[in-house]
Amino acid sequence: MLATAGGGEFSVDGKRVTVVGAARSGVAAAELLATRGARVTLSDARPSIADADRIRLEQAGVALEVGGHGATTFSEADLIVTSPGVPPELPVLVDARAAGIPVIGEVELAFRWLKGRVIAITGTKGKSTTTTLIGRMLAEAGFHVAVGGNIGHPVSAQVESSTPDTLHVIEVSSFQLEQIVSFRPWIAVMLNFSPDHLDRHHTVEAYAAAKQRVFENQGGDDFAVVNADDEPAMTLSAGTAATRRLFSRRSAIDAGTVIESGWVVERVDGRSERLVPLDAVQLIGEHLIDDVMAAATVAHIAGAHSAAMTKALRGFRGLEHAMELVAEFGGVRFVNDSKATNVEAAVRSIESFQTGVVAIVGGKFKGGDLRLLRSPIGGRGKAVVAIGEAKPLVRAALEDVIPVHEAVSMHDAVVKAYELARPAGVVVLAPACASFDMFRDYAERGQRFRESVLQLKESESQERASRET
């Protein structure tokens, strides 16, 4: 039997372990397991994997199975570890559980060997920005910090450098939380909740249950940082055994993180402690203040001082593909929010601007209600440019409140959106959908948007120069 986290040192020495999925988390998990003495097989349904990953795995002594999942690879395993992209209902996993073989996720595996404390950030939108900002604030305050999980390095890649003083700041998705057992964050952050990933979870209830697991193993010595303005987040956190610390940009709460006189402050017992000034925020979009407040709350709990938090915030202009200002020319701003992969996130993108909005919307639809875009785009928009598989869905949801145009490529969408936005407006990539119909991931989609904007800018510059000569 494998030793468990609660029953002494977790060990896989000499055990047969199957890792499912050869994306970055799976590769990192396989390498980690091999260094800990396991006999590892990495199984992937794809016919091949990247050469660099294949070489890394061969050097680590990991056996590679591609093109499908062999029955004995799973039935003869002592432990199975899944990458986040692998659905729990995969038949070979269902059979393994029925046979009593433990099946855990990569985050759960890594957690069993981490020596430092964990800060876990989840929510439907804003996770990456908040995670990055927490890491910056804590590092500026002098803590030994490791940032990763659903962004950056997989948690398995943090294990070897983990010390008792390390603060592991981890973005955790619903996919990662599905397969936890003992995962226990010292601080768990619930930013917000709205329907998403229904192509994977099938129901809103199942998605909510996965998100709620971030609080599952917390105790009285832990903290739950929750958005008081988000009713679903409050409901999901209501049963936590941790100390709940609220933040609110809009509500009147007696205790917690609020905004007073141009500052984010911590209010307790009628007194307010200043954390960060709002004039230090360099981000586009009022909704990103929520992420700043969550980050400041976490940093304050961990012991960071205002000066360190403020310095980290002043130097932070956001992440790529998250309300990223790409360029401004011809009277038009171009903003890349490719990470707005669900409807609620797209609503927040559009609401960040007052007038003149042309939104590029569409991709592989994950579920939700595109009609929620009607109010924000109808009130401040000029037009919508629809892309990808979801074009007919976007048209059906919005065409009676705003003109909907269709584009066959990202470059085509950018050119059309520019013409529609002129002479003064903003083009925002707010897809409300996944990217997999046209691109490898949201990052490639955002990069294509950026490239198309810069190509258009260069073309406009050349055309203007030719007119002047």
C-alpha positions as CSV (number, residue, x, y, z in Angstrom):
1,M,0.0,0.0,0.0
2,L,1.1,3.6,-0.7
3,A,1.7,5.7,2.4
4,T,-0.8,8.6,2.7
5,A,-0.2,12.2,3.5
6,G,-1.9,11.8,6.9
7,G,-0.1,8.6,7.8
8,G,3.6,9.5,7.6
9,E,5.9,10.4,4.7
10,F,4.2,9.8,1.3
11,S,6.4,7.4,-0.7
12,V,6.2,6.0,-4.2
13,D,9.6,4.3,-4.1
14,G,9.5,1.1,-6.2
15,K,5.8,1.6,-7.0
16,R,4.2,1.5,-10.5
17,V,2.7,4.9,-11.2
18,T,0.8,5.8,-14.4
19,V,0.6,9.5,-15.3
20,V,-2.2,10.4,-17.7
21,G,-1.8,13.3,-20.1
22,A,1.6,14.6,-21.4
23,A,0.9,18.3,-21.1
24,R,3.2,20.4,-18.9
25,S,1.7,19.2,-15.6
26,G,1.8,15.6,-16.6
27,V,5.4,15.8,-17.8
28,A,6.4,17.6,-14.5
29,A,4.6,15.0,-12.4
30,A,6.3,12.1,-14.3
31,E,9.7,13.6,-13.8
32,L,9.0,14.2,-10.1
33,L,7.8,10.7,-9.5
34,A,10.8,9.2,-11.3
35,T,13.2,11.2,-9.0
36,R,11.3,9.7,-6.0
37,G,11.9,6.2,-7.1
38,A,8.7,5.3,-8.9
39,R,8.5,3.2,-12.0
40,V,6.6,5.7,-14.2
41,T,4.6,5.3,-17.4
42,L,3.2,8.5,-19.0
43,S,0.2,7.7,-21.1
44,D,-1.3,10.1,-23.7
45,A,-4.0,9.6,-26.3
46,R,-2.2,11.7,-28.8
47,P,-0.1,9.9,-31.4
48,S,3.0,11.8,-30.4
49,I,4.3,14.5,-28.1
50,A,6.8,17.3,-28.4
51,D,10.4,16.1,-29.0
52,A,11.7,18.2,-26.1
53,D,9.3,16.5,-23.7
54,R,10.0,13.1,-25.1
55,I,13.8,13.5,-24.6
56,R,13.2,14.9,-21.0
57,L,11.1,11.9,-20.1
58,E,13.5,9.4,-21.6
59,Q,16.4,10.9,-19.7
60,A,14.3,10.7,-16.5
61,G,13.7,7.0,-17.1
62,V,9.9,7.4,-17.8
63,A,8.3,5.0,-20.2
64,L,6.1,6.7,-22.8
65,E,2.8,5.3,-24.1
66,V,1.2,7.4,-26.9
67,G,-1.7,6.9,-29.3
68,G,-4.1,5.5,-26.6
69,H,-4.3,4.2,-23.1
70,G,-3.4,0.5,-22.6
71,A,-5.6,-1.4,-20.2
72,T,-2.7,-3.0,-18.3
73,T,-1.0,0.4,-18.0
74,F,-3.8,1.3,-15.6
75,S,-4.9,-2.0,-14.1
76,E,-1.4,-2.9,-13.0
77,A,-0.6,0.5,-11.5
78,D,-0.3,1.2,-7.8
79,L,-1.2,4.8,-8.3
80,I,-2.6,6.9,-11.2
81,V,-1.9,10.7,-11.5
82,T,-3.9,12.8,-13.9
83,S,-3.1,16.0,-15.7
84,P,-5.8,18.8,-15.3
85,G,-7.0,18.3,-18.9
86,V,-7.9,14.7,-18.4
87,P,-11.6,14.2,-17.5
88,P,-12.3,12.0,-14.4
89,E,-14.9,10.0,-16.3
90,L,-12.3,8.6,-18.7
91,P,-13.2,4.9,-18.9
92,V,-9.7,3.6,-17.8
93,L,-9.9,5.9,-14.8
94,V,-13.4,4.7,-13.9
95,D,-12.2,1.1,-14.1
96,A,-9.2,1.9,-12.0
97,R,-11.2,3.4,-9.2
98,A,-13.6,0.5,-9.3
99,A,-10.6,-1.8,-8.8
100,G,-9.4,0.2,-5.8
101,I,-6.5,1.9,-7.5
102,P,-5.9,5.5,-6.1
103,V,-6.4,8.2,-8.7
104,I,-5.2,11.7,-7.8
105,G,-4.5,14.9,-9.7
106,E,-1.0,16.5,-10.2
107,V,-1.7,19.3,-7.7
108,E,-2.6,16.7,-5.0
109,L,0.6,14.7,-5.8
110,A,2.9,17.7,-5.5
111,F,1.1,19.0,-2.3
112,R,2.1,15.8,-0.5
113,W,5.7,16.7,-0.8
114,L,5.6,20.5,-0.4
115,K,7.3,21.7,2.7
116,G,6.1,25.3,2.7
117,R,2.6,26.7,3.1
118,V,0.1,27.0,0.2
119,I,-1.9,30.0,-0.9
120,A,-4.5,28.8,-3.5
121,I,-6.4,31.1,-5.7
122,T,-9.6,30.1,-7.6
123,G,-12.6,31.7,-9.2
124,T,-14.1,32.0,-12.6
125,K,-12.2,35.0,-13.6
126,G,-9.2,37.0,-12.4
127,K,-7.1,34.0,-11.0
128,S,-4.0,34.7,-13.0
129,T,-3.8,38.4,-12.3
130,T,-4.5,37.8,-8.6
131,T,-2.0,35.0,-8.3
132,T,0.8,37.0,-10.0
133,L,0.1,40.1,-7.9
134,I,0.2,38.1,-4.6
135,G,3.5,36.6,-5.7
136,R,4.9,40.1,-6.4
137,M,3.7,41.6,-3.2
138,L,5.1,38.7,-1.0
139,A,8.4,38.7,-2.9
140,E,8.7,42.5,-2.4
141,A,8.1,41.9,1.3
142,G,11.0,39.5,1.4
143,F,9.3,36.1,1.5
144,H,10.6,33.1,-0.4
145,V,7.8,32.7,-3.0
146,A,7.0,30.1,-5.6
147,V,4.3,31.0,-8.1
148,G,2.6,28.5,-10.4
149,G,-0.1,25.9,-10.8
150,N,-2.6,26.7,-13.5
151,I,-0.1,29.5,-14.7
152,G,3.6,29.3,-15.0
153,H,5.3,26.3,-13.6
154,P,3.3,23.2,-12.5
155,V,3.3,22.6,-8.7
156,S,5.3,19.4,-9.3
157,A,8.1,21.6,-10.6
158,Q,8.2,23.5,-7.2
159,V,8.7,20.4,-5.0
160,E,12.5,20.1,-5.1
161,S,13.0,23.8,-4.1
162,S,10.3,23.8,-1.5
163,T,11.4,24.7,2.1
164,P,9.5,25.2,5.3
165,D,9.7,29.0,4.7
166,T,8.4,28.9,1.1
167,L,5.0,30.4,0.3
168,H,3.6,28.5,-2.7
169,V,1.2,30.8,-4.5
170,I,-0.9,28.5,-6.7
171,E,-3.6,29.2,-9.2
172,V,-6.0,26.3,-9.1
173,S,-8.7,25.6,-11.6
174,S,-11.8,23.5,-11.2
175,F,-10.1,20.8,-13.2
176,Q,-7.3,20.6,-10.7
177,L,-9.6,20.7,-7.7
178,E,-11.7,17.8,-9.0
179,Q,-8.9,15.3,-8.1
180,I,-7.7,16.5,-4.7
181,V,-7.7,14.4,-1.5
182,S,-5.6,16.1,1.2
183,F,-4.8,19.4,-0.5
184,R,-5.1,22.0,2.2
185,P,-4.3,25.7,1.5
186,W,-3.3,27.9,4.4
187,I,-5.1,30.7,2.5
188,A,-7.8,29.9,0.0
189,V,-9.1,32.7,-2.2
190,M,-12.5,32.6,-3.9
191,L,-12.6,35.5,-6.3
192,N,-16.0,35.0,-7.9
193,F,-18.2,32.3,-9.5
194,S,-20.3,32.2,-12.7
195,P,-21.1,29.3,-15.1
196,D,-18.1,28.1,-17.1
197,H,-16.5,24.9,-18.4
198,L,-19.9,23.3,-18.8
199,D,-18.4,21.3,-21.7
200,R,-16.4,19.5,-19.1
201,H,-18.5,19.7,-15.9
202,H,-21.8,19.4,-17.7
203,T,-23.8,21.2,-15.0
204,V,-23.3,24.4,-13.1
205,E,-23.7,22.4,-9.9
206,A,-20.8,20.1,-10.8
207,Y,-18.6,23.1,-11.6
208,A,-19.5,24.8,-8.3
209,A,-18.8,21.6,-6.4
210,A,-15.3,21.4,-7.9
211,K,-14.6,25.0,-7.0
212,Q,-15.9,24.6,-3.5
213,R,-13.3,21.9,-2.8
214,V,-10.6,24.5,-2.3
215,F,-12.1,24.9,1.2
216,E,-12.6,21.2,1.8
217,N,-9.6,20.4,4.0
218,Q,-9.1,23.7,5.7
219,G,-9.2,24.1,9.5
220,G,-9.5,26.8,12.1
221,D,-5.9,27.9,11.6
222,D,-6.4,28.6,7.9
223,F,-8.0,31.6,6.1
224,A,-10.6,31.9,3.3
225,V,-10.4,35.2,1.4
226,V,-13.8,35.7,-0.3
227,N,-15.4,38.4,-2.5
228,A,-18.3,39.8,-0.5
229,D,-19.8,41.4,-3.6
230,D,-20.2,38.0,-5.3
231,E,-23.2,36.1,-3.8
232,P,-22.3,32.7,-5.3
233,A,-18.7,32.9,-3.9
234,M,-20.2,33.8,-0.5
235,T,-22.5,30.8,-0.6
236,L,-19.7,28.4,-1.7
237,S,-17.5,29.5,1.2
238,A,-20.3,29.6,3.8
239,G,-19.4,26.2,5.3
240,T,-15.7,26.6,5.5
241,A,-13.9,25.8,8.8
242,A,-11.3,28.5,8.1
243,T,-11.4,32.1,9.2
244,R,-13.3,33.9,6.5
245,R,-11.8,37.3,5.5
246,L,-14.0,39.3,3.1
247,F,-13.1,42.0,0.6
248,S,-15.6,44.3,-1.1
249,R,-15.4,47.0,-3.7
250,R,-19.1,47.8,-3.6
251,S,-20.8,46.5,-0.4
252,A,-20.8,48.1,3.1
253,I,-19.1,45.5,5.2
254,D,-18.1,46.2,8.8
255,A,-15.0,44.1,8.8
256,G,-12.7,43.2,5.9
257,T,-10.9,44.9,3.0
258,V,-12.8,47.9,1.6
259,I,-12.1,51.2,-0.2
260,E,-11.9,54.4,1.8
261,S,-10.6,57.8,0.7
262,G,-8.7,56.5,-2.3
263,W,-7.1,53.6,-0.4
264,V,-7.6,49.9,-0.1
265,V,-7.9,49.4,3.6
266,E,-8.3,46.6,6.2
267,R,-11.2,47.5,8.4
268,V,-11.4,45.8,11.8
269,D,-13.0,46.9,15.1
270,G,-14.0,50.3,13.7
271,R,-10.4,51.1,12.7
272,S,-8.9,51.1,9.2
273,E,-5.3,50.2,8.3
274,R,-4.2,51.5,4.9
275,L,-2.8,48.8,2.6
276,V,-2.4,50.2,-0.9
277,P,-3.4,53.5,-2.6
278,L,-5.7,53.3,-5.6
279,D,-3.5,55.6,-7.6
280,A,-0.9,52.8,-7.6
281,V,-3.1,50.6,-9.8
282,Q,-1.9,50.5,-13.4
283,L,-4.5,48.2,-14.7
284,I,-7.3,48.7,-17.3
285,G,-10.8,47.8,-16.0
286,E,-12.5,48.7,-12.7
287,H,-13.2,45.0,-12.1
288,L,-9.5,44.4,-11.7
289,I,-9.6,46.4,-8.5
290,D,-11.2,43.2,-7.0
291,D,-8.1,41.3,-7.8
292,V,-5.9,44.0,-6.2
293,M,-8.1,43.9,-3.1
294,A,-7.9,40.1,-2.9
295,A,-4.1,40.2,-3.3
296,A,-3.7,42.9,-0.7
297,T,-5.8,40.9,1.8
298,V,-3.7,37.8,1.3
299,A,-0.4,39.8,1.6
300,H,-1.7,41.5,4.7
301,I,-2.5,38.1,6.3
302,A,0.9,36.8,5.4
303,G,2.6,39.8,7.1
304,A,3.5,42.0,4.2
305,H,3.7,45.8,4.9
306,S,1.9,48.5,2.9
307,A,5.1,49.8,1.4
308,A,6.0,46.5,-0.1
309,M,2.5,45.9,-1.4
310,T,2.4,49.4,-2.9
311,K,5.8,49.0,-4.6
312,A,4.8,45.7,-6.2
313,L,1.5,47.2,-7.4
314,R,3.0,50.3,-8.9
315,G,5.3,48.2,-11.1
316,F,2.5,45.9,-12.3
317,R,0.8,46.7,-15.5
318,G,-1.1,43.4,-15.8
319,L,-0.6,40.2,-17.7
320,E,-0.4,39.3,-21.3
321,H,-3.9,38.6,-22.7
322,A,-5.6,40.1,-19.7
323,M,-6.9,43.6,-20.5
324,E,-3.6,44.2,-22.2
325,L,-3.3,47.5,-24.1
326,V,-1.7,46.5,-27.4
327,A,-1.7,49.8,-29.3
328,E,-3.5,53.0,-30.0
329,F,-3.6,54.6,-33.5
330,G,-6.2,56.2,-35.8
331,G,-8.2,57.3,-32.7
332,V,-8.7,53.6,-31.7
333,R,-7.4,51.7,-28.7
334,F,-6.8,47.9,-29.1
335,V,-7.2,45.8,-25.9
336,N,-6.3,42.1,-25.7
337,D,-8.4,40.2,-23.2
338,S,-8.0,36.8,-24.7
339,K,-8.2,35.3,-21.2
340,A,-11.9,36.3,-21.1
341,T,-12.9,32.8,-22.0
342,N,-16.3,32.8,-20.4
343,V,-19.3,35.1,-20.7
344,E,-19.0,36.8,-17.3
345,A,-15.4,37.7,-18.0
346,A,-16.4,39.1,-21.4
347,V,-19.1,41.2,-19.7
348,R,-16.4,42.7,-17.4
349,S,-14.1,43.4,-20.4
350,I,-16.8,45.3,-22.2
351,E,-17.9,47.2,-19.0
352,S,-14.4,48.6,-18.7
353,F,-15.1,51.1,-21.4
354,Q,-17.8,53.8,-21.5
355,T,-18.5,54.2,-25.2
356,G,-17.3,53.3,-28.7
357,V,-16.7,49.6,-28.0
358,V,-16.3,47.1,-30.8
359,A,-16.0,43.6,-29.3
360,I,-14.5,40.6,-31.0
361,V,-16.5,37.7,-29.6
362,G,-16.5,34.0,-30.3
363,G,-14.6,30.7,-30.5
364,K,-15.4,27.3,-29.1
365,F,-18.5,27.9,-26.9
366,K,-18.1,26.4,-23.4
367,G,-21.6,27.1,-22.1
368,G,-23.3,30.0,-20.3
369,D,-25.7,32.6,-21.7
370,L,-24.3,34.9,-24.4
371,R,-27.4,37.1,-24.0
372,L,-25.8,38.4,-20.8
373,L,-23.6,40.5,-23.2
374,R,-26.6,42.3,-24.5
375,S,-26.8,45.0,-21.8
376,P,-23.2,46.0,-21.6
377,I,-22.5,46.0,-25.4
378,G,-25.9,47.5,-26.2
379,G,-25.3,50.4,-23.9
380,R,-21.7,51.3,-24.9
381,G,-20.9,49.4,-28.1
382,K,-20.7,50.3,-31.8
383,A,-20.6,46.7,-33.1
384,V,-19.6,43.1,-32.5
385,V,-17.3,41.1,-34.8
386,A,-18.0,37.3,-34.4
387,I,-15.4,34.7,-34.9
388,G,-15.0,30.9,-34.7
389,E,-17.5,28.1,-34.2
390,A,-19.7,30.3,-32.0
391,K,-20.5,32.9,-34.8
392,P,-24.1,31.8,-35.2
393,L,-24.6,31.8,-31.4
394,V,-23.2,35.3,-31.1
395,R,-25.4,36.5,-33.9
396,A,-28.5,34.9,-32.5
397,A,-27.8,36.4,-29.0
398,L,-26.9,39.9,-30.0
399,E,-27.9,41.0,-33.5
400,D,-31.2,42.6,-32.4
401,V,-29.4,45.0,-30.0
402,I,-26.2,45.8,-32.0
403,P,-24.8,45.2,-35.5
404,V,-23.0,41.8,-35.7
405,H,-20.4,41.2,-38.4
406,E,-18.6,38.0,-39.0
407,A,-14.9,37.4,-39.7
408,V,-13.0,34.3,-41.1
409,S,-9.7,34.9,-39.3
410,M,-8.3,37.0,-36.5
411,H,-6.6,39.4,-38.9
412,D,-9.9,39.8,-40.7
413,A,-11.6,40.5,-37.4
414,V,-9.1,43.1,-36.4
415,V,-9.4,44.9,-39.7
416,K,-13.2,44.9,-39.6
417,A,-13.3,46.0,-36.0
418,Y,-10.9,48.9,-36.7
419,E,-13.1,50.2,-39.5
420,L,-16.1,49.9,-37.3
421,A,-14.5,51.6,-34.3
422,R,-13.2,54.7,-36.2
423,P,-12.9,57.6,-35.8
424,A,-12.8,57.2,-32.0
425,G,-13.4,54.0,-30.1
426,V,-11.9,50.8,-28.6
427,V,-11.5,47.4,-30.1
428,V,-11.5,44.7,-27.3
429,L,-10.9,41.0,-27.8
430,A,-13.5,39.7,-25.4
431,P,-14.2,36.2,-26.8
432,A,-16.4,34.7,-24.0
433,C,-15.4,31.3,-25.5
434,A,-12.5,28.9,-25.5
435,S,-9.9,29.2,-28.3
436,F,-9.5,25.6,-29.4
437,D,-11.5,25.8,-32.6
438,M,-9.0,28.2,-34.2
439,F,-5.9,28.3,-31.9
440,R,-3.8,26.1,-29.6
441,D,-4.9,28.1,-26.5
442,Y,-5.9,31.6,-25.3
443,A,-2.3,32.7,-25.5
444,E,-1.9,31.9,-29.1
445,R,-5.3,33.7,-29.8
446,G,-4.1,36.8,-28.0
447,Q,-0.7,36.7,-29.8
448,R,-2.5,36.5,-33.2
449,F,-4.6,39.5,-32.1
450,R,-1.5,41.4,-31.1
451,E,0.3,40.5,-34.3
452,S,-2.7,41.6,-36.4
453,V,-3.0,44.9,-34.6
454,L,0.7,45.7,-35.1
455,Q,0.5,44.7,-38.7
456,L,-2.5,47.0,-39.2
457,K,-0.6,49.8,-37.4
458,E,2.4,49.4,-39.7
459,S,0.1,49.3,-42.7
460,E,-1.6,52.5,-41.6
461,S,1.7,54.2,-40.9
462,Q,3.0,53.3,-44.4
463,E,-0.2,54.5,-46.0
464,R,-0.1,57.8,-44.2
465,A,3.6,58.3,-45.1
466,S,2.8,57.7,-48.8
467,R,0.0,60.2,-48.7
468,E,2.3,62.8,-47.2
469,T,5.0,62.4,-49.9
